[in-house]
Amino acid sequence: MSTNASDTPRALVYDTPGEPLDALSLRELPALTPPGPGQVHLRFLSSPINPSDINTVQGKYPLMPTLPGGVPGHEGVAEVTAVGPQVSGLSVGDWAVPIKPAQGTWRTAGTFPAEHWHAVPRDIGLAAAATICINPPTALAMLENFIALKPGDTVAQNGATSAVGEAVIQIARARGIKTINLIRERPDMEATVARLKALGADLVTTEERLKDDLKASGLPAPKLGFNCVGGNAAQAVTRILADGGVLVTYGGMSMQPVTAGTAAMIFKDISFRGFWLSGRWAETQGADGRRAALDAIVALYRSGALQAPQLAPFPLAPSGGDAAAWRRAFEHVAQAHRGAKVVFDMSGGGGGSA
Ligand SMILES: NC(=O)c1ccc[n+]([C@@H]2O[C@H](COP(=O)([O-])OP(=O)(O)OC[C@H]3O[C@@H](n4cnc5c(N)ncnc54)[C@H](OP(=O)(O)O)[C@@H]3O)[C@@H](O)[C@H]2O)c1
């Protein structure tokens, strides 16, 4: 479909927090007017549904659009279709991604401050560009910010099939760091293990098999652990950390609290830390640091060290088509073991390709 800036933009919008299928509706927005000083017009191509987006619509995330009339979506890639005066760094035809959260990417087009967007090269491909802002920089920052790791060191993580987890595996491998990866029991266990190993995972196992599989692997005890699940899965990672190791919690997919084993704290002096990319990390980095992190991820894609996640695309607002297609995106996102990042596709079915 055409989403020229002159078209009427459409967006998923909510007025009060709630479950996405209840709270959101697809609405027409006012037609775009020429961009003012420092502004650009963006035509969106692909915008993911990340867990933090769901939490945002539910009213459980600290960063959210202004309500009523808020457009969710913290991540996505858009094409610059018009540039106002006093804009530098972005030109018509560029692909741009947000460096500031809560820009509202679940829309076909809009007018935005250019300073909140960063150009990314088309040669990394649409899937990489659409998903570059949040999960790969989280993996990179967590590998760099807590412990000085050197080649041969080991990190452990749960939720290894997450977009962050897959980026951790690949960035670690590029640095000679070994990964111990916990995943949930699943029907497609063999295929999932093979997929993560192909990305560079050294060990892929479950909570139940971890102790035996780690012993058999001969891998050294990890100094650093990443937790995006909570509950028993957090304890499982904590339990195998080396003396003085650090568990970094960055997500809570199971909705269970992180409980620390007493022995791990007393006998191994394990530390518990937290990481938040869009909050503390972003503030510390400033705009220049955030742009530099994105450029570092682009370089990883270009070097072949990173592969883009699989996408499961759903049209946001097909003209003359199924106006409720966006609803199926949320049904798909709720499925366990989906193995792909659900995105709203505004590119017209593969348009905007590299
Ligand atoms: N703090 C930060 O700065 C930051 C940045 C990025 C992401 N995050 C957080 O990191 C987490 C992962 O995000 P993502 O975008 O990478 O995820 P994603 O690609 O959407 O994948 C979701 C992951 O969570 C697992 N999962 C889902 N429900 C679960 C449950 N009830 N128990 C255990 N595991 C469950 C899935 O396992 P299956 O494959 O088995 O379904 C999958 O590994 C989220 O909590 C997100 O909010 C935080």
The ligand as an ORCA input file, in Angstrom:
! r2SCAN-3c Opt
* xyz 0 1
  N      15.607     -3.668     30.856
  C      15.803     -3.354     29.576
  O      16.440     -2.364     29.235
  C      15.249     -4.267     28.536
  C      15.586     -4.115     27.183
  C      15.087     -5.039     26.267
  C      14.241     -6.050     26.696
  N      13.903     -6.111     28.003
  C      13.054     -7.193     28.537
  O      13.638     -8.413     28.153
  C      12.641     -9.405     28.050
  C      12.776    -10.073     26.688
  O      12.438     -9.120     25.687
  P      12.548     -9.532     24.147
  O      11.962     -8.460     23.312
  O      13.934     -9.958     23.882
  O      11.576    -10.815     24.179
  P      10.903    -11.620     22.997
  O      11.816    -11.628     21.815
  O       9.524    -11.139     22.851
  O      10.884    -13.092     23.616
  C      10.167    -13.370     24.779
  C      10.982    -14.334     25.615
  O      10.381    -14.529     26.877
  C      10.180    -15.930     27.082
  N       8.964    -16.063     27.887
  C       7.752    -15.586     27.593
  N       6.892    -15.861     28.569
  C       7.590    -16.547     29.519
  C       7.249    -17.131     30.771
  N       6.013    -17.053     31.268
  N       8.220    -17.767     31.458
  C       9.467    -17.847     30.965
  N       9.843    -17.310     29.776
  C       8.912    -16.668     29.066
  C      10.068    -16.524     25.698
  O      10.369    -17.894     25.733
  P       9.736    -18.914     24.675
  O      10.616    -18.872     23.458
  O       9.802    -20.218     25.383
  O       8.333    -18.473     24.388
  C      11.125    -15.701     24.967
  O      12.415    -16.176     25.278
  C      11.324     -8.694     28.285
  O      10.970     -8.822     29.641
  C      11.652     -7.249     27.975
  O      10.792     -6.338     28.615
  C      14.388     -5.252     28.922
*
